[in-house]
Amino acid sequence: MDLRFGEKEEKLRKDVRTFLKQQLENRDTGGAQLGARNEDDFEFALNFNRELAKRGWIAPAWPKEYGGLAADVKEQMVFNEEFGYYGAPDTGTRGFGVGMIGPTLIIHGSAEQKANYLPKITSGEHIWCQGYSEPGAGSDLASLQTRAVRDGDDFVINGQKIWTSGGHRANQMFCLVRTDPDAPKHRGISFLLIDDIKNTPGLTIRPLVNMANRHHFNEVFFEDVRVPARNIVGEENRGWYVAMTLLDFERSGIAVTASQKRTLEKLTANLKAAPAIVRERNRTRLADFVIANNVGRYLGYRIGSMQAAGRVPNYEASVVKIYQSELGQRIYNSGINMLGLAGQFRPEEPRAPMFGEMPESYIMAVPSSIYSGSNEIQRNIIAQRGLGLPRD
């Protein structure tokens, strides 16, 4: 296992770091944000992605013929680590466009689809959201019931999606729908692209405000929504297998530990200025968190090293997901208490220490052990695939 970066990666890191310092100077984002707090934040994220696009940095892992850098795993880790540390904002272009629908189209898309959609992802023009989860189909996604019926040259969609991140700001959606209700549940699903969702008749987006009082999630309703049949990706009724596609993207989660590293640095600076009694009460706990976060960092490097060697992380990725999510919850919980009563101030309060990052980050960290595969499911994966324990 190689935990070191070479000269090429360190030169890239220097260039990326210089760029981020210039772009994010005097702007404390409190970590990478997809759910921008207001329209100004969203506009800033749009412009940031445009600057990335100018440098060809918006899709590092993509093949060069599709507008990427063909970056290897270690180079991807450099981008993700620096973006995480400096809180590089996103609109959904990088997360859903570059990270999900782009790789799917590169492998399964028609020549027409690639020519139409991929350049608009790398330019930052298209902002994508994901239409997967439904009220009765979350962890068991293959149980989805949103129907699409072929009618001439169109599919007609009826149903509902939920937890649609960034749907209120997106202009495109990729969606899983059931096209054969009589087939086994994994085999009757198709993968559709929906264009210009803000102006699509019959498509309604309603906000779901989370407990941090942020509008990030949405529910989406389809009432006789017509989508051209040419917008199907892959074969009809084979959409489940299309949706499982990923390119060789690094999966270290290193951006999370990088973001937490910066949070710990801010807490350290705040603690240095605190009264002696506060410093004495919190210094060893803070040191423990720094050590624990470094462990998380090297767990992430382990994943990257495996991928660079051509191996596919399995239960190792589950270890990282559990470790990072639960450590983040402990860091932000302790951080609020470390800051005292003022630690409860939200970002809207001008007197809030650390720009109000701590209470919002704590609230946002609560569901991190649930989404992307709950930690209970991850522990089952570790038990079965890592330790060889029986399923029952």
Sequence and secondary structure as in RCSB ss.txt:
>XXXX:A:sequence
MDLRFGEKEEKLRKDVRTFLKQQLENRDTGGAQLGARNEDDFEFALNFNRELAKRGWIAPAWPKEYGGLAADVKE
QMVFNEEFGYYGAPDTGTRGFGVGMIGPTLIIHGSAEQKANYLPKITSGEHIWCQGYSEPGAGSDLASLQTRAVR
DGDDFVINGQKIWTSGGHRANQMFCLVRTDPDAPKHRGISFLLIDDIKNTPGLTIRPLVNMANRHHFNEVFFEDV
RVPARNIVGEENRGWYVAMTLLDFERSGIAVTASQKRTLEKLTANLKAAPAIVRERNRTRLADFVIANNVGRYLG
YRIGSMQAAGRVPNYEASVVKIYQSELGQRIYNSGINMLGLAGQFRPEEPRAPMFGEMPESYIMAVPSSIYSGSN
EIQRNIIAQRGLGLPRD
>XXXX:A:secstr
      HHHHHHHHHHHHHHHHHSTT   SS  SS SSHHHHHHHHHHHHHHHHHT S TTS GGGT     HHH
HHHHHHHHHHHT    SIIIIIIIIIHHHHHHH  HHHHHHHHHHHHTT   EEEE  BTTBSSSGGG   EEEE
ETTEEEEEEEE   TTTTT SEEEEEEES TTS TTTSEEEEEEE GGG TTEEEEEEE TTS EEEEEEEEEEE
EEEGGGEESSTTBHHHHHT   S     HHHHHHHHHHHHHHHHHHHTS HHHHHHHHHHHHHHHHHHHHHHHHH
HHHHHHHHTT   SHHHHHHHHHHHHHHHHHHHHHHHHTGGGGG  TTSTT GGGGHHHHHHHHHGGGGTSSS H
HHHHHHIIIIIS     
